[in-house]
Amino acid sequence: MYDVWYLLLVHIILTLIVCSICVSLENGGWATDEASILAFEGPCNIEIRDASQLSQEEFIKRYAHQSPVVIKGATDNREFHQICSKDEMIRNYGTKKIRLSSANTYSYEKRDVSLKYYIENVMQPQTLTMLGNETFYWFGDNNYTEWEDVFNRYKPPPYKLPLMTGAYSFGVADAGTGVPFHFHGPGFGEVIFGRKRWFLYPPEKTPLFHPNRTTLQWLYEDYPNLHPDDKPIECTISQGEIIYFPDRWWHATLNIDASVFISTFLG
């Protein structure tokens, strides 16, 4: 009788260990305390396409200059995912300097710290009381020479725009962070770990927002009161999924969990 209970206990412990390892592999060790998650997934009204059925010709014809699209299965970045796990990032790149930007529309304030210091001392979930100009996180301003080894292992989306080349913007941020509405040239955004919610408006429809309020504050305070005609186009993308946005489309982002992400800006 006792042997049966002992074996059952061992089975339960092993199952918990395996589950813990699986979760760690899925999120790369970038665990998020559920109590800290204030952001949430919303509807997706952006067309979702499988890369195996989306040719370069159709991409140019239907999306490049017309509308956003979410693309699944575009690249195999499993090797890149491995080097972007939390332990690997700290071990291999912890001493590298990174540039943090304020999480407001113009991101005019910058701070330089080591990656290890950022992960262990600065990176934290966003709260509803903290303003964007008070929040600093890593979402670009990468020194290409410093991060060349990392970028060389990334496989970018296979779709091209004529006469344009891509520049990478790589970052890591905690739950609830994000950048408020802004616009620039066309680009792709890919999630390596975590989930990122995207909100978009076409160039002719300027969204109402305060430049120093965070996307999280906008989601709670402004989004619920929007008239249906003023709702953004949106979608939440997860690990390995890519979103494309055309030139000068307004967009804001919101990291639902602790996230690792990379964008390819075209110009």
Solvent accessible surface area in square Angstrom, and as a share of the most:
residue,aa,sasa,rsa
1,M,163,0.73
2,Y,188,0.72
3,D,107,0.56
4,V,97,0.56
5,W,146,0.51
6,Y,139,0.53
7,L,117,0.58
8,L,79,0.39
9,L,100,0.50
10,V,50,0.29
11,H,116,0.52
12,I,81,0.41
13,I,85,0.43
14,L,100,0.50
15,T,59,0.34
16,L,116,0.58
17,I,87,0.44
18,V,86,0.49
19,C,67,0.40
20,S,71,0.46
21,I,94,0.48
22,C,60,0.36
23,V,83,0.47
24,S,52,0.34
25,L,128,0.64
26,E,118,0.53
27,N,35,0.18
28,G,9,0.09
29,G,28,0.27
30,W,8,0.03
31,A,80,0.62
32,T,32,0.18
33,D,97,0.50
34,E,146,0.66
35,A,89,0.69
36,S,29,0.19
37,I,48,0.24
38,L,59,0.29
39,A,4,0.03
40,F,98,0.41
41,E,88,0.40
42,G,28,0.27
43,P,79,0.50
44,C,56,0.34
45,N,93,0.48
46,I,11,0.06
47,E,72,0.32
48,I,82,0.42
49,R,38,0.14
50,D,68,0.35
51,A,18,0.14
52,S,99,0.64
53,Q,135,0.60
54,L,7,0.03
55,S,61,0.40
56,Q,75,0.33
57,E,139,0.62
58,E,43,0.19
59,F,0,0.00
60,I,50,0.25
61,K,157,0.67
62,R,106,0.39
63,Y,3,0.01
64,A,1,0.01
65,H,117,0.52
66,Q,96,0.43
67,S,38,0.24
68,P,6,0.04
69,V,0,0.00
70,V,2,0.01
71,I,0,0.00
72,K,85,0.36
73,G,62,0.60
74,A,16,0.13
75,T,40,0.23
76,D,65,0.33
77,N,7,0.04
78,R,178,0.65
79,E,106,0.48
80,F,0,0.00
81,H,24,0.11
82,Q,109,0.48
83,I,10,0.05
84,C,0,0.00
85,S,17,0.11
86,K,69,0.29
87,D,94,0.49
88,E,42,0.19
89,M,0,0.00
90,I,40,0.20
91,R,160,0.58
92,N,76,0.39
93,Y,14,0.05
94,G,3,0.03
95,T,125,0.73
96,K,47,0.20
97,K,127,0.54
98,I,6,0.03
99,R,104,0.38
100,L,2,0.01
101,S,6,0.04
102,S,0,0.00
103,A,1,0.01
104,N,2,0.01
105,T,25,0.15
106,Y,155,0.59
107,S,20,0.13
108,Y,124,0.47
109,E,71,0.32
110,K,89,0.38
111,R,136,0.50
112,D,79,0.41
113,V,27,0.15
114,S,24,0.16
115,L,0,0.00
116,K,90,0.38
117,Y,112,0.43
118,Y,0,0.00
119,I,15,0.08
120,E,99,0.45
121,N,92,0.47
122,V,38,0.22
123,M,29,0.13
124,Q,102,0.45
125,P,42,0.26
126,Q,6,0.03
127,T,60,0.35
128,L,63,0.31
129,T,122,0.71
130,M,54,0.24
131,L,51,0.25
132,G,0,0.00
133,N,41,0.21
134,E,97,0.44
135,T,10,0.06
136,F,18,0.07
137,Y,7,0.03
138,W,1,0.00
139,F,47,0.19
140,G,7,0.07
141,D,80,0.41
142,N,30,0.15
143,N,90,0.46
144,Y,115,0.44
145,T,111,0.64
146,E,67,0.30
147,W,2,0.01
148,E,74,0.33
149,D,70,0.36
150,V,0,0.00
151,F,5,0.02
152,N,101,0.52
153,R,90,0.33
154,Y,11,0.04
155,K,110,0.47
156,P,50,0.31
157,P,5,0.03
158,P,68,0.43
159,Y,12,0.04
160,K,116,0.49
161,L,7,0.03
162,P,92,0.58
163,L,187,0.93
164,M,72,0.32
165,T,107,0.62
166,G,45,0.44
167,A,63,0.49
168,Y,54,0.21
169,S,16,0.10
170,F,0,0.00
171,G,0,0.00
172,V,0,0.00
173,A,0,0.00
174,D,18,0.09
175,A,0,0.00
176,G,1,0.01
177,T,4,0.02
178,G,4,0.04
179,V,18,0.10
180,P,6,0.03
181,F,2,0.01
182,H,41,0.18
183,F,77,0.32
184,H,60,0.27
185,G,24,0.23
186,P,3,0.02
187,G,0,0.00
188,F,6,0.02
189,G,2,0.02
190,E,6,0.03
191,V,0,0.00
192,I,0,0.00
193,F,7,0.03
194,G,17,0.17
195,R,73,0.27
196,K,12,0.05
197,R,2,0.01
198,W,10,0.04
199,F,0,0.00
200,L,0,0.00
201,Y,8,0.03
202,P,27,0.17
203,P,58,0.37
204,E,145,0.65
205,K,70,0.29
206,T,85,0.49
207,P,10,0.07
208,L,158,0.79
209,F,53,0.22
210,H,100,0.45
211,P,48,0.30
212,N,38,0.19
213,R,80,0.29
214,T,4,0.02
215,T,3,0.02
216,L,0,0.00
217,Q,2,0.01
218,W,12,0.04
219,L,3,0.01
220,Y,89,0.34
221,E,81,0.36
222,D,59,0.31
223,Y,29,0.11
224,P,84,0.53
225,N,124,0.64
226,L,42,0.21
227,H,105,0.47
228,P,103,0.65
229,D,109,0.56
230,D,57,0.30
231,K,74,0.31
232,P,3,0.02
233,I,51,0.26
234,E,3,0.01
235,C,5,0.03
236,T,20,0.12
237,I,0,0.00
238,S,40,0.26
239,Q,79,0.35
240,G,25,0.24
241,E,30,0.13
242,I,0,0.00
243,I,0,0.00
244,Y,0,0.00
245,F,1,0.01
246,P,3,0.02
247,D,69,0.36
248,R,129,0.47
249,W,20,0.07
250,W,34,0.12
251,H,4,0.02
252,A,1,0.00
253,T,10,0.06
254,L,0,0.00
255,N,0,0.00
256,I,1,0.01
257,D,20,0.10
258,A,4,0.03
259,S,0,0.00
260,V,0,0.00
261,F,16,0.07
262,I,1,0.01
263,S,19,0.12
264,T,10,0.06
265,F,71,0.30
266,L,21,0.10
267,G,69,0.67
